[in-house]
Amino acid sequence: MINRESIQQVIGRTDVVEVIGQFVNLKRRGANYIANCPFHNEKTPSFNVNPAKGIFKCFGCGKGGDAVTFIEEYEKFSFTEAIRWLAKFYHIELQETEVTEEFKEQKEVEESLRIINDYAAQYFHNNLSDNEEGQIVGGQYFTERGFNKEIIEEFKLGYCLDQWDAFSKSAIKNGFNQELLEKSGLVKIRDGKPLDNYKGRVIFPIFSNTGKILGFGARILKKNDHAPKYINTPENELYVKNRVLYGLYQSRKAIADSKECLLVEGYTDVVSLHQGGIKNVVSSSGTSLTEGQLKLIGNLTKNLTILYDGDAAGIKAALRGMEMALAESFKVKLVLLPEGHDPDSFMKENGADKFQGFIEKHKRDFIGFVLETGLKDAANDPVKKAKLVNDIAETISKINKTEDFTIQQYYIRKSAADLDVEEEGMVNLVNKFIRERMNFEDRKNKREQQKEEENTEVDGIPEETQEDATNLVNIDHKEEWQLLKVLLEYGPKPYEEDTVAYYFFETIDTELFQNPLAKTMVLEYYNYWEKQEELPELSFFVNHESKSIRQKTADLLSEPFVPSEDWNKRYKIEVLFGEKIYEQEIASTFAYFELKLIRKLLQENWKQMKTEQSQAQIEVLMKTHMKLKEREKGLMMIVFVR
């Protein structure tokens, strides 16, 4: 277990922009940064990073928090795993407290797949240099491919010996669990005995965006009609194929710098192009391109060029991928290599300069290519032509009309002319597909939202109140959250002859808070103040151990609309905002909270008047009613002047 001082050291060193920038292509906007959200599909940026407060917030899907929360969400890590990742990133040595055997066993189960993959990758890689068979067989294959030592090291390429259990014996001897070895895909069990699944194959480790080894691709070297050419790691807790792109870890910087991603089919294509100096390239690892993979690319660039073999299978695979990319607002181009060539062979035969030249010269427009090939196939067949019209209309409907209206209109006009159909009819057909897809997505979103609400959990709250807490968190106690916001943001600032925090706890009865998470955060603030004899800094909540508190802090401190820094210079108008008007914000916030209490008292007083029999008591209640109404009027003036 990591001690608290080490955790604080890591959190104190963490730069939220630097960390998130490793995964997302951030663009500066004023004092903050924006990007397309990596947690949900979106066409325009709603993901905001605030370096001053150390938080991120997506105004689309609602996710938010600090750098630790981001790593937890993005990599699906626990809090401890996220701290370890950040410590490694910043080269901070963690101090560990004494751990129990039970804790060790628990962590071994959680981290064993990662440890196994690291061990296996090093084992296979070492075979190329430390084993005679590895040098002759595996080494020769890579030499024939033209791969040098540097590229083999960069991609940690390896070889599994052509023996039934060489790796299995080594792994088990080093204490690895047989069940987990099988789950990782490295070992298969036959008649109760562990056998090497990648026997006699060259190994291509598959890295995560952060350099963790998620799984492997293994290519057979001997001719065998009964065995697949490639074997990939089966899906498990680490390896989910629709969220993995081979080479992305090595290519991230080049893709972001060049603002273009080249997509190929195979592992060797990626390695070969990298060695030739073309580094902005990834592979879908022999599987069909998925939305998850496109999202990984979209975090870095929206310019996608797909390179596939010029045979029929290659063309078919390219078209599937391009249509999906078009729906995700990518600017998509297609390059078909000469028949008989793949990117690896074409690079070796022509070199990097000619390869780059060929790409630039032969980039094809996607819809234009589909039209051209479809019309050739349809010829004079009316049935095929009708199907082509529908296919083209459906493809055009996937272009985002809001962002790419001109492009969509261009394709409608061009397609109508080439297909010899009326433009109005093509417009109607495109709109029909748009409506159908929107209806489908609406139904899907409603189902997902309902499911999410049913599964909402609130951490940091006693277990016996979880059900009530979950229901209350979904209720909009906006006056409570606004009070908490001013406490967090302005607590130490002067107000009413003392501080905002002092005024808060002198004025507000915390028992009036109905939302359990809001109440928990207020009490956390007070308890820290009482124990430390100083007010907590904002970072105490931004980096809190409770994930719910970290996320809610980001929600409260994130402003969707911030005046431009140039507004005053350009228009000579100063927009009062944030700290410049904090006293007004505090006054109206406290008034709003009191207004809610006054209205509650008015309601109770009115109920009592309706049932009261004593005339004297009714007169007392009437006077109380008048005083409460007078106070309500005064509070409303404060609230609505804001």
N, C-alpha and C positions, 0 to 999 in steps of 0.2 A: 504494500500500500504506500502511496506517495504521501510524504508529510505535508502539512498545511503550508509551511514556509516555502517549499519548492513549488507548490501550486500557485501561490501568490507571486513568486518570482517569474514564473512562466506567464501568468496573466499580465503582470506589470510590463513585461517585455513585448507583449503581443501588439502588433499594429494591424488593426482590422482591415485596412486597405491592402496592406502587403499580403496578408493571408488570403483574403477573398480573391485578390488579383491573381493568385496561383491557379484559380479554377474558372474565373469569369473575366471576360474582357471589359474592364471598367472604363468609363469615359467621364472625364471631369465635367461637372456642371455647377458653376459657382463654387461654394465651399465644400460641396458634397460630390459624390460619384454616382453614376447610374449605369444600369445594364439590363439586359433581358434576364428575367428571373430564372435561375437554374433549377427551381423546384416545381415549376409548372410551365406549360406551353403558353407563350404569349408572343404577339407580333410587335408590340411597342414596349419600350422599357418602363417597368414600374418598380424595379428593384433599386433601392436607394441605400448608399453607404455613407454614414456620417462619421468622418474621422475624429472630429472634436469630441463627440460623445462616445465613440468607440462602438457604434451599433450599426446593424443593417436592418432594413425593413422592406418587405415587398407589399406594396399597396394593392397588388392583384390577388395573391393567395393568402396574405396575412402573416406569413412567416417572418420572424424577426428575432433579434438577440445580439449577442456579441460574437467575437471570432470563435470562441469555444463552441457556442451553439451552432454556428455555421458548419464547423468541422463535424460535429455530432450528426447534423442533418444530412450533410452532403455525403459523408463516408459511412453513415449508419454506425458510428462509433458510440461507445459509452462515454461518460464524462472523463473517466480515467484514460481511456484510449485516446481521446481528443487531446488531453493534456500531454500525453506521451508523444503524440504526433507533433504538437507545437514545440515541445522541448527538443525534439530531434531537429526540427526545422530551424530553431534558433541556437542550436548547439549548447543547450543548457543541461548540465548533469543533474539528474533528479536524485533527491535523497529519499530513501525508502524507510518506512517504519517497520518494525518486526511484524511479520505476518503469520497467521495460523496455518496449519496444514490444510484445514478446510478451505481457507481462502486460496491457497496455492492450487488446490485441486479444481476449484471453481474457475480460476483464471486460466488454468491449463486447458480446460474444456473450451472456454470462450476463444482463446487465442491459438489453439492447437493447429487449426487449418492454415493460419498465416505462417506459423513456425515450420510446419511440414513443407509448405511451398518454398519457403526460403531455403530450407535444408536441401530439398530436391533440386532446386535450381542450381545451387552451388555444386551439388554432387554431379549433376549432368555436365555442368560447365567444366568442372575439374577433369572429367573423363577425357576431354579434348587434349589436355596437356599431360596428365598423370598416368594415363592408361594406354598401352600399346594399341589395343583394338580401337579405342577412342581416337587416337591419333591417325591411324591408318584408314579407318572406315568413316567415322564422323568428320574428322579433319579433312579427309580427301574430298568428301562431298562439298564442304564449304569452300575448299580451295578451287574445285571445279566451277563453283558458282562465282568465283572471283572475289570472295569476301576476305578482307584483310583482318589482321589481329585486332585492330582498333574497333572495327565495326562488330566483330564477334564479341568483344568485351562490352561494348556499349549496349548491345541487345541481349547480353548474357546467354548466347546460344550454347547448346550442349548436345550430348549424345547419350542415349540409354544403351548399355551393353547388350549384345545379342545373346543374353543368357536369361534363363527363366526367372531367376530370383536374386540377381546380384544387388539390385537396388533394395528390394524387400528385406533381404538379410541385413544390409547396412542400416536401413531405417529402423528396423526392429531392435537391432543391436544397440542403437543409440537411444532407445527408450520410447519410440513412437508407437502409438496405439494402433493395432491392426485394423480395428473398425474404422477409425478416422482416416487411415491410409486408403482404405477402400472408398470411403466417402469422397476423398480428394480426387479420385480417379486415377491415382498413380499405381494402385494395386488392385488386382482382382482375386477373388477367393475361389479356388477350385479344389473340391474334395477336402475342404478345411485348410488348404495350404495357400499362403499368399504368393502370388506370381506377379511379375512386372508387366503392367499393362502397355508400356511403351517400348517393350523389348525390340532392339535392333532399329530404333528410329532416332532421327535427329530431332532436337527439342527447341521449341520457340516459346520462351516464357512470355506470358501476357501480363503487362503491368497495369496497375490502376493509375489514375491521374497524378497520384502522389508518390508513385514509385513502389508501391506494395505489389508483390506478385500474387495475382488472383488465380492463375491457372496456367495451362500449357496447351500448345498445339504440337502434335508429334507427327512427323512425316516418315512413312515407310521408305526404306532404301532398296530392299530386295523386291523383285517382281513377285506379286502374289495376287492372283485373281480373286481369292476368297477374303482378302483383307482390305479394308478401306485405305485409301492413300493417306488420309489425315485422320487423326483422332484428336478430339478436343476434350478438355475437362468437362465433366457433367455439371449441370447447374447445382450449386450448393449455396451455403450462407455467404460465401465470398464471390463466387463466379456466377453472374447473371448475364448471359450472352447479349441480351438486348441493351445492356448498359456498358458494353465494353467495345473499344476499338483498338486493334493492334497498332502499336506505334504512337499512340496519342501522347504518352508520357514523354517520348523522345522528340515529338514534333510540335508540342504546344507553342513554344516560343516562335518557331518559324511560321506557324499558321497565323498567329496573332500579328506578327511583324509584316507578313506578306499580304494579309487580309484575304487569303484564299486557301482553301483546303482541297487537295487532290485525293480522290478516293479510288483505291484499287481493290482487287479481290484477295490477293494472297500475301502470306507472310514474307516470302522471298522478294516480292515486288517492293514492299516497304523498305526492307534492308538494302536492296540493290540501289534504289533511288536515293536513299540516305547516303550511301557510300559515294554515289556520283555527285553529291552536293545538292540534290533536290530533297529538302527536308520537311516541306509542308505537306506530308503525305501520310495517310492512315489506311487501314484495311478493315473491312467488315468481317474478317476472319472466316471467309468462305460461307457465311450465312447471308440471307437476304437482309438488306438494310432495314433498320427498325426506327421507330420514332424516338426511342431512348438514345440510340446512337446519333441520330440527327441533332438531338438536344445537346449532346456533348460537343458536337462540331459548332452548333449555333451559339454556344457560350463564347466562342472565339471569333467566328466570322459567319456571315451569311452568303459568302461567295463559294459555291461548291462546283468543282469540275470533276466529273466521273470518268475515269479511264478504265475501259474494259476491252477484252479481246474482241476482235472484229468478227468472230464467228456468230452463228445464230444464237447460241446459248448466252454468249456474252452480251449481245444486243438485248435479249429478253430480260436479263438480269439488270442491265443498265436502265431500261425503261421503267421497271418496277421501282427502283430506287429513286429515279428522277421525279416521278409523279408524286411520291411521298414527300420529297424535299420541296417540291413546288408548293404543296399544301402547307408547308411550314415557313413560307415566305422566303425561301432561299432563292438566290439568283443562280439558276442551274445551267450548266453547260455540259455537253457530252463530247468526249473524244474517243473515237473508235480507232484502235491501232490496226495496222495492216494485217490481213489474215495470216495466221501462222505465228504471230508475235503476241507476247504478253509484255507488260511494262519492264520486267526483268530482262528478257531477251532483247527487247528493242533498245534499252539503255546500253547493254553491253555491245551491241552491234554499232550504235550510232554515237554514243557519248552524250554527256549532259547537255552541251550547247544545242546539238541537233535535236535532242529529245525535247528541250524547252521550246525550240523553234517550231517543232511539229505540233506541240500542244497549242501554241498561240495561233498557228495557221489553220488548224483543223477543229477548233472548238465549234460545236454545232449547237444551234438553238433547238431546245427540246421539242417544243410543239411543232416547229417547222420540220424537224426530222420525222416526227410521228406522222405528220400529214404526208410528207414525201413517200415514206415507206408504205403507209396505209393505202394511198392512192394507187401505187404500183400493184399492191396485192389485190385491191378491189377491182381494178380494171373496169370492165363494163357490168360487173355483177351488182345489181341493185340491192340485194340483201346485205352483201358485205359493205357496200357504201353507206347504207342506212346505219349499220352498226358502227362504222367509222365516225359518222356524224355525231352519234350519241357518245362515243368514247371521247372524241375531241371536246365536245361540250362539257362533259363531266370533268375532264382535265382542266379546262379553262375555269370552271367554277371553283376550283381549288385555289386559284390565285386570290390573294386577299384584296378584296375590292376597295377597302378603305385606304390601304397603303399603296396599292399598285393599280389604281383605277385606269390610268393611261395604258399600262401594259395589257391589262385585261381587254380593254376596248380594241387595242391594236390586234390582238389575237382573234377576237370575235370577227372583226372586219376581214382579216387575212384568211381565216378559216372558211368564212362564208363564201368569199370569192373563189378560193381554191376548190371547195367542195361543190360550188355552183348551187348554193341554197340561199334563200332570202336572209338578209342580215337580221331583220326583225325576228324571224323564226329562230335563228341561232341565239339571239339575246334571250328570248323566252325560254328556250331549252336550257341555257346556262343558268338562268334565274330559278328554274324548276329544281335543278340539282342543288343549288345553294339553299333553297327553302327546305328541301328534304334533309340535307346535312345539318342545318341549324336546328330543325325539330328533333333530330336524333341526338344531337349534342345537348340540347336542353333537357331531354328526358334522362340522359346519362348523368348530367351534372346534378339534377335533382336527386337521383338515386344515390350518388356519391355523397352529396351534402347530408342527406338523411342518415346515411350510414355513419358519416363522420360525427354527426351530432350524438348519435346513439353510443359511440365509442369514446366520447370526450372524457379525458381524465385530468384531474388537477393534482399535481404533486405538491408536497410541502404542507398538506392538510391531513389531520387525523383520519385514519381509515374509516372509522365509524360515520364520518360526515361526508365521505366521498360522493355518495349519491346526491345528497342535497347540494354539495358544492358544485358538482357537475351541472346541475340544473340552474343554479344561481349564476355561474360563470356565463351561461348563455343568455342571461337577462342583462339588459343594458342599464346598469346603475351608473349612468353617465355623470351624475353629480359627485358620486364617490370617487370615480376615476379621475375627474378633473381636480378634486381636492388633493388626491394623491400625487397627481402630476405637478401641481404647484409646490407641494412639499418636497418632492424629489429634486425639482429643477431650481427652486429658489430658497430652499430651507435656510441656508446660512445668511441670506441677504437681509439688510435692515428693514424693519417694518414695525410701525406703531411702537416706537421707543425701544424695541428689542429686535428679535429676528422673526422671520416668517415661521420657522419651526416652533419657536416659543409661543407665538400667537395661535398657531394651529392647535397645539396641545392644551392651551389655556381655554380655547374657545370651543373646540369640537369634542364631543363625547364619543369616543371610539366605539362604544357599545351600539351606537346608531348605525354603524356600517353593517349592511346586510350581506354584501358579497364577501364570502370567506377568504378569497385570495386578496382582495383589497384590504380587509381587516388584518390579515397576516402580515402584509407588507407594511402597514402603518405601525403595527406592534414591533416588527423587526427594526424599524427606524427608531422608535422610542427606546427599545431595549438596548440598542447599540449606544445611543446617546447617554443613557443612564449608566451603562457599564464602562464605556470608554471615556466618559465625561467630555465628549466632543461630538459634534454632529457628523454622521456618516457622509463620506464623499459619494458622489454619484456612481463611481466605479464599484462601490460595495454592492449595489443592486444590478448594475450592468453585468458584473462578473459573479453574481450570486451562485451558490451551489445548486439551488433549485432552478430547474429548467423553466418552470412556469413563471417564476419571478423574473428571470432574465428576459424571457419573451415578452412579458407584459410591460417591463421597463422599456424595452425597445418600442413597443406599441405606443406607450404614453409620450415618449420623447421624440417620436418621429412626426415631422410636419410634412404633409403631402405637397403643400404649396409654400414656397419661401420666396420673398421678393428678390429680384436680381440685384447683384452687387452694383451693376451699372445703372440701375434705375434713377438714382439721385443725380448722377453725372449727366445722364442723357436727357432727362426730362426736368431736372431741377426740382424734383418732388421727393421729399423724404417719406418713405413708408415706415411708420412706427410699427415695430414688430418685436416679439420675444421680450428680451430683457429691457428694452427701451420703454415698455409699458407694463412691466411686471406688477407694479402696484395696482394698476387698474384691473389687471387680470385676477389678482388675488382678491381684491375687494368684491368683484362680481362673483367669483367662485364661492367665496364664503357666504355671500348673500344668497346665491342659488341654493346652497345646501340648507341654509336657515329657512329659505322660502319653502322648501320641501317639508321641513319640520313644522312650520307655521300652518301649512295647509293640512297636515295630518292632525294638528291640534284643533283646527277649525272644524274638521270633519267629526272628530270625537265630541267636541263641544256641541255641535248641531244635533248629533244623535242623542246626547244627554238632554238637550232642550225639548226634543220631541216626546220624551217619556217622563220628564219631570212634572210632578203634581203641585209642588209648592210654588206659590206666586213669588215669594221673596227669593227663592233659589233661582227661579227663571230670570228675574231681574239681574242677579249676579252673573248668570250665564250670558245674558244679553250684553252686559258691560264688557265681559271677557271677549265676546264675539267682536264687539266694536274695536277693542284694542288690538285684537289679532288682525282684523281687516286693515286697520291703520298701518300696522307694522308690515303687512303683506304688500300694501300699496307702496310703502317706502322701499322695500326690498326689490319690488318689480322695477322701480325707477333705476336702481343701481344695476340690476341685471340687464335691462334693455338699453341702458346708455352705452354699455360695452360694445 
